[in-house]
Amino acid sequence: MSSSYANTTVVTNSAGPSPVGPIPVSKLPDVGTTIFTTMSALAQTHGALNLSQGFPDFDGPPELLERVNYYLTHGFNQYPPMMGVAPLRQAIAQKVADLYALKCDPEKEITVTAGATEALFCAIASVVHSGDEVIVFDPAYDSYDPVIRLQGGVPVHIPLTEPSFCVDWQRVKEAITQRTRLIIINTPHNPTGSVWAEADIQQLRELVTDTNIYLIGDEVYEHMVFDQHAHTSLCRYDDLYARSFVISSFGKTYHVTGWKVGYCIAPELLSLEFRRIHQYVTFTVNTPVQYGLADFLQAHPEHHLQLADFYQAKRDLFCDLLAPSKFKVKSSTGTYFQLLDYSEITDEPDHSLAKRWTEELGIASIPISVFYQNPQNCTHKALRFCFAKDDETLQRAAEILCKL
């Protein structure tokens, strides 16, 4: 038999409490294992080329690895400051000033985090209270919705317009209410590779002026904007930055996703709330890695300045190799992801197709319908492939795909 208490079910039997123990009432009962974990595990099981999860199959810059190793072996292995080591925060401030003309205080406005996902959690938790509404654009990165709900917030999902995956600003206007607390912006956009234009920024400005709406700029692919387009960072616009948390990722920029180091830039009062939560989530971040990143960022700014060209060359190679295929290919505008429209190959749902091709063809991808609150809103027959791979891997992948 069982008896219920607040947020707990206690399982008992005639001999007394069950050895199973109390069963918690889940705060996220509809959340399972992420699609990234699922597809990477499936790829490993079947020995498939893994173009699903977003990580490179090459290592970070040798000079960066050397600097981290230096600090690892020279006594920099104890707790760093909660907000991040000073040289790294100063280097970030200089980068932001150079790229976006934003002069932010490294002491009060920059916080180093255990990856961008932790930064997203802390930013959402900083401003979302029970009953607050948060606008997210589908297909949306899968951490947004659960974190909003954990704060008692209400996610308001607005589908992007297919197949260009641009924002329908009329729908956004209609969705805003007195309870709208936050809008989450992801540009360059995962999973579609679309990017915001200046016109989108102007629309956003008109919507949030004279409101109490906060913004999160998920800008982890900020250095991967192609075809000479500029990244529309919220850091560029003083009025928008004043209400924003801007989140970036060293893991994405330096090909070291396993280090899980990111950062959040926000005005002083927002950073204060952010740090109140950050200190009780991870407290701080790996010390030798922070110092190594600081040295490399200061000594080698050419790395992030040349990153768009580096990944655009890989995008172009992948798309050119797929020219003879039956896929409809519209080149990604940003990120290191490419959508492939398979509508002329099969009508199979994307989630089952991704699984089947991993098992049968030996190539893993990500279905984009799983990034929608309602998968039926995804009418675009496409799979997401990561081209942050060495050229040989991309050539092998194209050979498989061109045979379909």
Beta strands, then each sheet from edge to edge (+ up, - down):
strand 1: 2-5
strand 2: 8-13
strand 3: 16-17
strand 4: 23-24
strand 5: 49-50
strand 6: 110-113
strand 7: 133-138
strand 8: 154-159
strand 9: 180-186
strand 10: 214-218
strand 11: 244-249
strand 12: 262-265
strand 13: 337-341
strand 14: 363-364
strand 15: 366-367
strand 16: 382-386
sheet 1: 1+ 2- 3+
sheet 2: 1+ 2- 4+
sheet 3: 5+ 14+
sheet 4: 6+ 12- 11+ 10+ 9+ 7+ 8+
sheet 5: 13+ 16- 15+
end
